[in-house]
Amino acid sequence: MGRRGWIDYLAAADDYSKVIVWSLVLIGVIIILFVTAAWVKRWASRNADAGPVSGFSLSELRKLHQSGQLSQDEFNRAKEKIVQSARTMSVRPPEKTPGPPRDL
């Protein structure tokens, strides 16, 4: 059925029920596309937020050291790794200032 055929088909409806049905179908498709896009965005942001994770916090390491589960040397090495990781995470590259718009 060509383009003119659909127009004739919809124009022939005396009670507009066919127009309402197709409008509801179109609204349903739009809703499905919106939900799918929101799900993909949430999935992508969840994976993008995953960064390097250290196994222990500094307070947990102190508790392990105080309870005797870590030696002083092990505590110092783990503490240095946590501090170095925090320093690395805090260093940000300089932000670029936007230049004048370019014509494409």
LOZAMAR-774948 format. One record per residue (C-alpha): residue number from 1; x, y, z. Coordinates in steps of 0.5 Angstrom, whole numbers, plus 500, padded with zeros to 3 digits. Example, Ala and Ser with C-alpha at 12.3 -4.5 7.8 and 13.67 -1.06 7.14 Angstrom:
1,525,491,516
2,527,498,514
//
This chain:
1,500,500,500
2,503,507,498
3,503,513,501
4,497,515,498
5,494,509,500
6,495,510,508
7,492,517,507
8,486,514,503
9,485,509,509
10,485,514,514
11,481,519,511
12,476,513,510
13,475,512,517
14,468,515,519
15,469,515,527
16,476,516,527
17,477,510,531
18,483,508,526
19,487,514,527
20,486,514,535
21,489,507,535
22,495,509,530
23,496,515,535
24,496,510,541
25,501,505,537
26,506,511,536
27,505,514,543
28,507,507,545
29,513,506,541
30,515,513,543
31,515,511,551
32,519,504,549
33,524,508,546
34,525,513,552
35,525,507,557
36,530,504,553
37,534,510,552
38,534,511,560
39,536,504,561
40,542,505,556
41,544,511,559
42,544,508,566
43,548,502,564
44,553,506,561
45,554,511,567
46,554,506,572
47,560,503,568
48,563,509,567
49,563,511,574
50,567,505,576
51,574,507,578
52,580,504,582
53,578,502,588
54,583,501,594
55,581,495,598
56,582,498,605
57,581,505,608
58,586,508,612
59,582,507,618
60,581,500,617
61,588,499,616
62,590,502,623
63,585,498,626
64,588,491,623
65,595,494,625
66,592,495,632
67,589,488,633
68,596,485,631
69,594,483,624
70,598,487,620
71,606,488,622
72,609,495,622
73,612,494,615
74,606,492,612
75,602,498,615
76,607,503,612
77,607,500,605
78,599,499,605
79,598,506,608
80,603,509,602
81,599,506,597
82,593,509,599
83,596,516,600
84,599,515,593
85,592,513,590
86,589,519,593
87,594,524,591
88,594,521,584
89,586,522,584
90,586,529,586
91,591,531,581
92,587,534,575
93,589,536,568
94,588,543,567
95,581,545,564
96,582,548,557
97,578,554,556
98,573,554,550
99,576,558,544
100,572,562,539
101,567,558,535
102,569,556,529
103,565,555,522
104,565,548,520
//
